[in-house]
């Protein structure tokens, strides 16, 4: 007896499985096996695996990032779009705590962006921050000695007084990068954007306001939206790296040499920097 005749759509039907890739952390060039930053080198294998699932109609990206490197943000964005086009996959983005600055650049790689009402979204701008130590070393009686070939080789040196020409040049670079970011948002969001004059000023909003001005498409979490789109039997499959002895992806051995020590220091600094970045958004 052919039971499918009496139970159409139930017997033998496989539920849809949607690959999920988590993109969480500040964005920076990879710092080694202990690094907790987001970079193209770090997430490329996960993206390849997720988009390589031939049966999946879509890939879900769960983003929680306060931003960071413009270059790494753009490289990851471009790779996501390349894989989506090559494999004809829909990309659904889900923002958790924050998708700001470079984190929002990642988010616009999605065909649709979903947030929580309390998520922090936006900060479409460019920032450079540093400290000036020239007065500190003066008090300590330390003399700074620098020898260069090229008059601009030590521009913006934190141990020397600021120069207007250096600041003007840095701002010019920032404006160029900012325009690239603006062009990307306009290309991806298009007519969805409102005419709010603050959209590209570096301002950030809650998910509620972000939806009103067109930066995101709706509210919802990954499990809820996936079941709404692909049926109540739809399943999520988290794509993650295999853990080595250190508990981090891609590491199968333990090293206590200079490289491991340097990586630990780099990671500690990046963790502190990420905390500072998140604090800017009240997180």
Helices and strands as residue ranges (DSSP letters): G 3-5, E 17-24, H 40-51, E 58-65, H 70-87, E 90-100, H 102-107, E 112-115, E 120-122, H 134-140, H 164-189, G 190-192, E 204-206, H 207-212, E 218-219, H 222-230, E 235-238, H 258-280
